[in-house]
Amino acid sequence: MKKATQQQTKEHNRNLALKTIFGHASISRAEIARITSLTRTTVSDIVSELIAEGLVNEIGVGESLGGKSPILLSLVEDSRCLIGLDLAQNQFMGAVVNLRGQIRKMVTLPVNDRRGGEALALVYEMLDQLMQTVCQPMVGIGVGTPGLVNTNEGVVVNAVNLDWQDLPLAHLLEERYHLPVSVLNDSQAAAMGEYTYGEEHTSDSSLIVINARHGIGAGIVINGRLFQGDGGGAGEIGHVVVAPEGGLPCRCGNRGCLETVASAQALVKRTQMLASQTAGTQLPHSPQSITLDAIEQAFAADDPLARQVVLDAGRYMGLAISSLVGTLNIQKIVLTGDMTRFGAAWLEAIRSTVAQTTLARLAQGTQVEIGQLGANGVILGASALLANDYALLFKR
Ligand SMILES: [Zn+2]
């Protein structure tokens, strides 16, 4: 093994200190030294550098534990900004966020079926608007896009809805905006969002986020790191066939994929097919009038058809989660996306299916919950590229 150079050691120590400061609302130098096991002198030097960079400031005096009262330090949360994009099905959303993931500016543009080059032009239009912000310096752009992504190369390998194949998105955006760009699959971005800004957890914990909206995908965080698999497609559960007999055709070319039975799109399609044949439903018979909002309203009013389709979708989702639990035994499963609007009853259908279709001992230890970031999860996760790369904070 090569010995770490002095520069690498210095950067490693700085990252340790920064991570600790990020993890606390306020903290003293002594406390940083205790947590990181760095010497007080090293911590002092690092903190001086962070203060000079404007990243950290002294905010007052803490309680004394005997001896001199310690000076408290805090992250200057608006000292750097990031951009996060969520290239969702019907609308592209983007935001400028600060170092704590607080949204400072938001832009939403309807997609109106733009594809290929037109969809790319819409990404530019959104970024042009977001770049016109007073927040400086901007340190990077993170993109969450549907489809298969090669994150190392920043290439969208295949995004069916956007009609993008082998699109070098990171390269194109870096050329245009002169900022570092990271591109993630949207479900993987949602996982990074929940991991970075959701419920508190230890830095080496594991988590699966299942993003159920127009499509379905999972993002898998193992021991604190996003797991993307050998080809970048880890978590592509939406196109695993779960209804092989008589399943509906899927946009991927197969039939009976999870997406055709458990996604928001599938829910609307199935309700449209059944509404005219079902007696006693309050849902309109004309397919055009059946939207996700209409189903949500009917579901809230205990409409039998709405309940049936939503709970069926939940049960299929439960089956998919059982396979993940059996494969990875990750105990924390978080659900995000449009489908979470069906709340407790949908969640219960998922949980009881998981309980019935997973080895009992594994199911007992597994928590399935709805995420905390709402519609901004992908944006926040895409912008959380800092989570792995503090060096970006120092590039000017
Ligand atoms: Zn499919």
Residues whose N, C-alpha, C, O or C-beta is under 5 A from the ligand:
A	BS01	ZN	G238 H239 C250 R251 C252 N254 C257
